Amino acid sequence: MPGQFEGILDKLQTKLGKQTIKRASTINRPRPKREVQQIQIFNEFNRRNPKADGGSADDYEPSAFSKKVNELMDDGYDFGEAVREAIRQGYKKGGKVRGCGMAKRGKGRAYGKNS
């Protein structure tokens, strides 16, 4: 079969002119559309980072901050008030905030000089 194809291709090219008919293997592939490129990027990222799409809700352990906000909401605070109150009480980044001692030594505020 491959020999037949070569013969037919040669006959057609002599009739129509050289380089009129090209093989698919000699043609450059067109650049993929933007949408296709984005899909490929997302798929590659998901292959490299299998847990990036989220995890099981069973593995979720609420932080101390989250627990405090929920506790305050149970006491009647709305969400925004509960967050502000938890921060005021010292809960940040998942737990109680400990001062660095800078304010005690008179070196400005514990969280920054100009804040």
C-alpha positions in Angstrom: 0.0 0.0 0.0 2.7 2.6 0.8 4.4 1.9 -2.6 1.1 2.6 -4.3 0.7 5.9 -2.5 4.2 7.0 -3.5 3.4 6.2 -7.2 0.1 8.1 -7.1 1.7 11.1 -5.4 4.5 11.2 -8.0 2.0 11.1 -10.9 -0.1 13.9 -9.4 2.9 16.1 -8.7 4.1 15.7 -12.3 0.7 16.7 -13.6 0.0 19.5 -11.1 3.5 20.7 -10.4 6.0 20.1 -7.6 5.0 21.1 -4.1 1.3 21.3 -5.1 0.5 18.3 -2.9 2.2 18.0 0.4 2.4 15.3 3.0 0.9 16.1 6.4 4.3 15.2 8.0 6.0 18.1 6.1 3.4 20.8 7.0 4.0 22.9 10.2 1.3 22.6 12.8 -0.7 25.7 13.4 -0.4 27.4 16.7 -3.2 26.3 19.1 -6.0 28.8 19.8 -5.9 30.8 23.0 -8.7 28.7 24.6 -6.8 25.5 23.8 -3.6 26.9 25.3 -5.4 27.9 28.5 -7.0 24.5 28.9 -3.5 22.9 28.4 -2.0 25.2 31.0 -4.8 24.4 33.6 -4.4 20.6 32.9 -0.6 20.7 33.3 -1.0 22.7 36.6 -3.5 20.2 37.9 -1.3 17.3 37.0 1.7 18.9 38.8 -0.5 19.9 41.8 -3.1 17.2 42.4 -4.3 18.8 45.7 -4.7 22.3 44.2 -8.4 21.6 43.3 -9.3 21.4 46.9 -9.3 18.5 49.3 -11.7 16.5 51.3 -14.0 18.4 53.6 -13.5 15.6 56.1 -9.9 16.8 56.6 -10.9 20.3 57.5 -9.9 21.4 61.0 -11.2 24.9 61.9 -8.6 27.3 63.3 -8.9 28.9 66.7 -9.9 32.1 65.0 -12.6 30.4 63.0 -13.9 28.7 66.2 -13.9 32.0 68.0 -15.9 33.7 65.2 -18.4 30.9 65.2 -18.7 31.0 68.9 -19.4 34.8 68.8 -21.9 34.3 66.0 -23.7 31.8 68.2 -23.8 34.5 70.9 -25.7 36.8 68.6 -22.9 38.7 66.7 -23.3 39.0 62.9 -20.3 37.8 60.9 -18.5 41.2 60.5 -18.9 42.1 64.1 -17.8 38.6 65.2 -14.6 38.9 63.0 -13.8 42.3 64.4 -14.4 41.1 68.0 -12.2 38.1 67.5 -9.4 40.2 66.2 -9.9 42.7 69.1 -9.6 39.8 71.5 -6.3 38.8 69.9 -7.2 36.0 67.5 -5.4 36.3 64.3 -3.9 33.9 61.8 -5.6 30.9 63.4 -4.8 31.5 67.1 -4.2 34.0 69.9 -1.8 36.7 68.9 1.3 37.1 71.1 3.0 40.4 71.3 6.7 40.6 70.3 7.5 42.8 73.3 8.5 45.8 71.3 5.7 48.0 72.7 6.6 47.2 76.2 10.2 48.4 75.6 9.0 51.7 74.2 10.1 50.9 70.6 6.8 51.7 68.9 3.8 49.5 68.3 4.1 45.7 68.3 2.9 45.5 64.7 4.8 48.3 63.1 6.2 51.7 63.6 3.9 53.7 61.4 0.8 51.7 61.5 
